[in-house]
Amino acid sequence: MRAALAGREIPLPGAEIGSVSFDPALSLTATTLTIAAVVLLVTLCVQVYSLWYLRDDPRRRSFQSTVTLFGAAMLLLVLSGDLVLSLVGWEVMGWCSYLLVGHDSGRAAARRAAHKAYLVTRAADIALVSGVALLVAGAGTTSLSGITEHWQSTGARLLGAPLVTWALLMVVVGVLGKAAQLPFSDWLPDAMEGPTPASALIHAATMVAAGTVLLAQLAPLLASATGARVLLGVSVSATMVLGALLAALQADVKRLLAWSTVSQVAIMLSPFALVGAGPQDHGAVGAGLAHMYGHALFKALLFLTLGWLATTAGGTAATRLTGTARRHPVALVSWALGLTALAGVPVLVGGVSKEHVVAVALASTRDAGRSGEPAWLPVLVLGALLLTVVLTAAYSARALVVLAVGRRGEVARTRAVMPPAIVAVLVVLAAGTTLGAIAIWLGAFDPAGHASLLLLLLVTVLVLLGGAVGAWACLDRDPVGDGTGRAARLAAAGLHADRVYVAGVVAPVLALARLVRFVDDAVIGTYVRGAGWLVAGLGGAGEVAHRRSRPGSATLLVALALLLLLGATLVVLLTEPAASPGVLG
């Protein structure tokens, strides 16, 4: 199982913190180095692209500094051989995403999107940090290898389930939040309010794909945590289908790409729901990482191509972008390559990686029900994958036809000149999308479940079927149109998930806050205010008595007080038992 991540570890200076040994290390394997190279490539392309895209932005340097930190945090996670180092990279990416999404802080929509992304991912991270703390505290070390060895040999249980299962359940919840999977999926499309380079980085090579790396690091433990894998499998199966459906109904092309990311991340996470021990692994870890690698290349290409076309057209609405790509050869080729890879056309990197994921699901169905595993889980994942392949091909064909074949929309018929730097960026990413499958074929991800010829034929037929349906629907006019239809409006609103959040989370929290405030004010505050009123009343009475009293009366009161004090002293002395002689000596 760990073949995809087996390799050399470089230890770093550590420390003993209480009963826990902090043992940081860097893991250098063919897989981690390949993913690190893609992260560096995409980050470099985004930096070069930002020089043009934000050329008039006074905060461009701040943006690019954050991009650099973002990429470094992802590299730390990818190369980490230590769970705490992985957590550090994970949390830094969350902070950077908040800064990048809210870069244009003068717009209320950007501020709201940044706050939403931060709050949703932070809420999920509460579970993640709890799970990591449990794993580290139980093992007494932060080393991934040490944690794996300890928890594979211990039988500690809690509430009838292995303790490691509870820890992995919390980790999976954190991964679902950062990866924008159900029930946390709504924040990612709203994050499109950030600049296009930020979207390319978040969607392609960092943040939302980071959960794939974390689950790969913990895959040996995940194999024995059936409950965690069931939660993961159900969530990603529903998310990949829902994300593809919502992508197909978007009237805004940038949001189409956003929902496609939600769906594609679900695909790359799905093999981890099927990971098993020994021969039942079927190359699940390698397949998930391979699709992460391929997705980084073609999704960065799509976002950066769209960013340039949207700049020339004045927006990302499909009605404004109709036919724009065909007037710019570099953009046309880049857009077509990115979409065909997204659709899963064989030979391109997206097609090859997706075939390996489907192969893992198909092989897992043969082991369904063995060793106490739920028999329905592999079937559910496989069915969702095949349906998503068709839907993805359909909306990819629609996006290609609308931008490359459709009649000119609302934009002026002017031919913008693409800067040489942008041409270079798109050419590099297009080459990676075209030739990137070579790394998978050479075994960089060591997927044991190689796609058979029959499976390759099946996926190809599904892709062609979905593509034909999507293209046919758009030949005359875009069926989604300007997004005024009921289905398009519902899709644009993300099925009104915000209302669910408000009803299920925000409203109960606010109700609890009001209850606490009431108890504090009406119950606890009553005692505090009562004591204050009593003291104030006594003080007022004393003040009145002082003003109305005569000197003789004041003298009498003082004398009475002294007599009372003297009497109390005598009572104490007379009632105190005599001291024993032994004490006095």
N, C-alpha and C positions, 0 to 999 in steps of 0.2 A: 504493500500500500504506500509506503513512504519512498518508493523508488523515485517518484517525481521530485521529491525534496531531499533525497539522500545526497550527501556530498561533504564538503569540508567546512568545518566551523572554525572561525578565528576568535579565540577568547579575548575579552576586553577586561580592563581592571574592574574588579567587583568589590563587594563589601558585605559584612554581616550586619543585618538590621534586625535586632532582637533575635527571634528564633528562625528568621527567614534569611536564606543566603541569596544575595543579589549576584547573579552570575551572567552578566551580559555577554553576548557573542554575536558574531555576524555569520550567517549561513550562506556559503557560496556554492551554488549548484548550477547545473546547466539551466534548470528551470528558473531559479531566482534571478540569475544574470540575464536571461533572455527577457524576462518581464521588466527588470530594471532598465535594460537598454531601451525598451519601448517607452517606459515612463520618461526617460531622459529625452528621447526623440520627440515625443509629443510635447513635452514641456518646452523644449527648444523651439519647436515650430510655433507654439502659442506665443512665446516671447517675441519672436521675429514678427509674427502677425500683429501683435499688439503695438509694435512701433508704428505701423501704418494705421491700424484701426483706432487707436487712441492718440493719434498725432496731435490733436488739438486739445486734449484733455490735460488740465493743469495737474491732475493727480495721477498721471501715467506712471511716474516712478514708484509711487506707493503701490499701485496695482501690480507692477512687475516685481516688486520686492515680495509681495504676498504670493505671487505665482511661484517664485523661486522657493519660498518657504513651503508652499503647498507640495511642490514636487519633491523637496527634500524629505518631508514627512512621509510621503508615500514610499520613497526609497528606503527609509528607515524601517517601515513596516515590512516591505518585501524582503529585505536582507536580514531581518532580525532573527536571531536564534533564541530570543528571550521574550517571554510573554509581557513583561513590564515595558520593554522597549517597544514592542508592538503596540501596546496601549498608549504610549506617549505619542507615537506617530499617528495613531487613530484620532486622538483628541486634538492634536495640533491641526489636522485636516478639518475637523469640525469648526474650529475657530477661523481658519482661513476661508472656508466656504462662506461663513457669515460675512466676512469682509468683502469677498469678491461679489457675492450676490447683491449686497447692499452698496456696491461701489458708487453708484449714482445716487447718493443719499439725498439729493434734492428732490427726488420723486417719491411720493408716498407709496406707490406700488412697489418700488424697489426696497424701501424700508420694511414694508409689511412682509414681502417675500423672504427677506433676510431673517426677520424675527421668527417667521413661521418655520423656516428650515432649521434654525438654531434650536427652537423650543422642541420641535418634534424629535430631532436627532438626539438632543440632550435627554429628553424623557426616556428614549430607548436606551441611551447609554447608562442610565442608572442601573438597569438590569445587567448590562455588559460588565460594568465595573464590579458589581456584586459577584457575578460569576467568576471573573478573573481573580478577585480577592479570595474567593472560596478555593479555587484551584491552587493558588500560590500558598495560602495559609496551610492547606492540608498537606501539600507536598514539601513545604519548608524550603522551597527553592523557586526562583523565577525562570530557570532554564526550561525551555520547551521539552528537551529530552528528559530532564529530571522529572518534570511534571507528568509526562507521559508514562514513564516507568513506575512512578509512585501510584498513580490512579489506576493503572492496569493491574496492579498487584494487590490493591486494597479492596475490601468488601464492605466498606462503611455504607450504611443505609439511613435514610430519613423518610419517615411516613411510608414505609413499605417499598420505596424505590432507592436504587443506588444513589449515593450522594453526588457522584460525578454526573449523573443524569440531570439532577437539579441544577448543577453548575452549568452544564452545556445548554440546558433550556434557557437560562438567563443570557448566555452568550449568543444564542440564536436570536433571541428577541432584540438584542443590540444590533446584530447584523441586519435583521429585517428593517430596523429603523434607518440605519445609514444607507442601505441599499434601496430604500423607497419601495419596499414590498408591503403588501397588505398586512396589517391595517394602517401602514404609515406611508402609503404611496403618493398621497396628494401633494406633498411639499415639493417634489422634484419638478413637475411642470411649472409651478409658480416661480421656481428659481430661474426661469427663463428671463426674468426681469434684469438679470445681470448681463454684463457685456458678453458678446458672442465668444471671445477668447476664454472667458471664465466658464461658459457653458461647455465649451469643447474640452477643457481640462477636467471639470467635475464629472462629466458624463463619460469621457473616454478612458483616461488613464489613472484616475485617482478616486477619491472618496466613495462613490457608489459601488465601485468594483473592489474596494478594499476588503469587504466582507469575504470575498472569494479567497483572498490570501489568508485571512485569519482562520477560516474554516479549514483550509488546506493544512495550516500549521497544527490544528487540533484534530485532524481527521482520524488518527488512531483512537482517540477517545470518543469521537463522534460515532464511530462504528459500533460501539457498545451502548450508546445512549439512544435507545429506540424511540423514546418519547420525544427527544429533541429532533430527531430526524423526521418523525411524523409531523410535528409542527412545521418544520421547514418545508417538507414536501407538499403539504396542503396549501401553505401560503404561496409558494412559488408557482404551483400549478394554477391556482386561481389568478395570480398576478400576471403570469405570462399571457394568458388568454384575454383577460380584461384589458391589459395594457395594449395589446395588439388591436382589439376592437376600438378602443378610444383613439388610438393613433389613426385608424382608418377613417374616423369621423371628424378629425380636426380640420378646421378651415384655416388655421394658422400653421404654416409649414414648420416653424421652429417648435411649436408645441407638439406637432406630429413626431419630430425627432425626439422630443422629451419623453413622450409616452412609449416610443419605440425603445428607448433606453431602459425604461421600467420593465418592459417585456423581455429585452435581451439579457438584462442582469438576472432576471428570474431563470432564464435558460442556463446561464453559467453557474447558478447556484444549485440547480436541480440535481446534478450528479451527486452532490454531497448528501442529499436526502437518501441516496441509494448506496452510499459507501458501506462496504462490509469488510469483515476480517478475512485475510488470506485470499483464497481463490475467488471469493465472492466480490472482490473489489471491482473487477472488470475495467480498471483504469479510470475510475470515477474522478480521482483527484486530478490526474493529468488532463482529462477531458474538460473539466471545469476551468482549469487554468489556461488551457489552450483557447477556449472561447473568450476568456477575458483578454488574452493577448490579441486575438483577431479583432475583437470588438473595439479595442483601443485604437487600432489603426483606421478601420473604416469609419468609425463614428467621429473621430477627429477630422477626417477628410470631409465628411458630410457637413459638420458644423462650420468649419472654416470656409468651405465653398459657399454655403448658404449665407454666411456673414458678408461675403463680398457681393453676392447677388442682391441681398437685401439692402446694402448700402447704395447700390446703383438704382434700385427700384423704389427706395424710400419706405420700406416696410417688409414684414414677413408674412402678410396675409397672402393666401393663394391667389386671390384676385389680382393682386399687384405683381406677383411673381410669374404669372402665366406667360410662358414662352420666353422668359428672359435668358435661360441657359443656352438656347440654341444660337444666340448672337455672339457668344463668347466661347470659342472652341475649348480652351483650357478648362473653363468652368463646366462645360457640357460633359467632357470626358471624365472629369473628377466626380461630378454629380452622378453620372451613369455608373462608374465603377463602384462608388460608395454604396449606391442603392442595390446593385446586383450582389455585392458582398453581403449586405444586410439581408437581402432576400434569401441568401443561402445557395447561390449558384455554385455548382461544383468547380473545383480548381482554385477559385478565389479563396482568400484566407477565411472569410466568414462561412463559406460553404463547407470547407474541410473541417473546421472546428465544430460546426453544428452537427455534422454527420457523426463525429465522435461522441457527442453528447447523446444523440439519438441511439447510437450503438450501445452505449452504457445502459440506457433505459431498457432497450430491447433485451439485452443479455440478462438484466436483473429480473425481468419477468419470468425467466426460466427458473430462477432460484426462489420465486415468490412462495412464501409460506414455510420455507425451511428455517430451522434454528429459531423458531418462535417469532420470526419476522412477520409483520402484517402483509398478507398476500395481495391486498388491494393497492398498496402504495406504489409499487413499480408500474402497475397498470394505469393508475391515475396519472402519474408523471408522463408516461409514454403517450397516453391519449392527449394530454395537454400539449405536449411537444409537437405532435403531428398536426393538431389543429392550429397551433401557433405558426407552424411553417407555412401553412396555406394563407393564413391571415397576413403574415408578414410579407409574403410575396405579393399579395393583393395591394396593400397600402404602399409598398415600395414601387410597384408598377404605376399606381396612381400618381405618386410624387414625381416619378420620371416623366410620365406623359404630360402632366400639367406644366412642368417647368421647361421641358425640352421640346414638346410637340404642340402643346396648346397654343391657341391664338393669343396674340398680344393682349394684355389686360389693360389696367389703368395707367401704366407707366408710359413715359415718353419714349419715342423711338430713337433713342440716342445710344451710341456705342461707346461705353466707357472703356478706358485703357487700363488693363490690370497691371499694377506695379510689378517689376521683376522679382522683388522679394516675395510677393504673394504667389507668383508663378512657381518659384522655387519651392515654397512650402507645400503647395498642392501637388507638385510633381513628386516630391519625396514621399508624401503620404500615399499618393496613388501607386507609386512603385511598391511601397510596403503592403498595400492592400492586394496588389497583384501577385507579388512574389513571396509574401509572408508565409504562405502555406508551406514553403520549403522547410522552415524551422520545425513545423509540426511533423512533416514527413521524415525529417532527420532524427526524430525522437527527442527533441528538446523537452517535451512534456511527458514522454514515456507513457502514452495512453495504451493500455493493454487491449482495450476493446476497439480494434481497428474495424472500420466500416467494411462490410462485405459488399460485393458487387450488386447483390439483390437489394440491400439497404440503400446503396448509392442510387440505384435506379428508382426506388420508391420515393426517396427525398427529392430527386430531380423531377419526377412526375408531379409531385405535390407542389413544388416551386413553380413549375410551368403552368399548372392548373390555376394556382392563385394569381400568378402574374397575368395570365390571359384574362381572367375575370376582372382584375383591377384595370388593366389596359382597355378592355372592351367597354367597361362602364364609363371611362373618361374620354373615349374617342370623340363623341359629339360635344359633351360639356362635362365639367366637373360635377359629379353628383352631390358633393357637399356644398358647392357654390360659395356664396358669401357667408355661410355659417348662420343664416337666419332661420333655418329649419329647426324643428323641435329637437331632433336627435343631435344635430350639430351643436345647438346651444347647451344641451345636456352634457355632451362630451366636453365642450369648452369649459364648463363649470366643474369638470371632474366628477360628474354624478352627484354634485353638491356634497362632497365628502366633508366640507367645512361644517355643514349643518350637523352631520353625525358627530364630529369632534365637539361642537358646541353642546349638543344634547347629551353626549355620553361622557365627556370629560370636563369641559369648561363649566357647564351649568352645575354639576355636582360639586366641583371644587369651590365655586362661588357660593353655593348654598352652605357648604361646610364652613366657609370663611364667615358668612353672615351669622351662622349659629355660634361659632366661637366668639365673634364680636358681641353677640347678644349676651352670652353667658358671662363674658368678661365685664360687660357694661351693667347688666341688670342684676347679676348675682354677686360676683366678686366685687364689682365697683360699689355695690350697695353698702357692704361692710366698710370699705375704705371711706366712702362719703359719710357714712354714719359716724365713724370715729372722728372724722373731721368736724362734722356738725356738733358732736358732743364736746370736743375740745373748744370749739369756737363759742358754744353756749356757756360753758363754764368760765371761759375767759371773759365773755361779755358780762356775766353775772358778777364776777369778781370786780370788773371795772366799775360797774354800777355801784356795788357795795362800797368800793373804795372812795368814789366821788361823794357818796351820801354820808359816809361815816364821819364822826367827830374824833378829835385827837384822843379823848378819853376812851372811846369805844375801840379805837385801834390799839391802845395800850392793853385794854382788857382782852382783846383777841390774842395778842402776842403772849400775854401771861397764861391764858388758857392753853395755848399750843405748847408752851414750855412745860406746864404741869402735866399735860398728856404724855409728852416725851419722857419726863421724869418717871411717871407712873409705869409706863411700858418698860423702862429700864429696870426698875425695882422688881417687877413681876418676873422678868427673865432671870435676874440674879437669884431670886428666892426659889424659883422652881428648878434651877440647874442642879443636877446631882453633884454631891461632893466628889472632888478628885481623889482617886485611890492613892495610898501612900507609896505604892510601887512606882507610880509615875513620877511623884515628886522626889522620890529618891532616897 
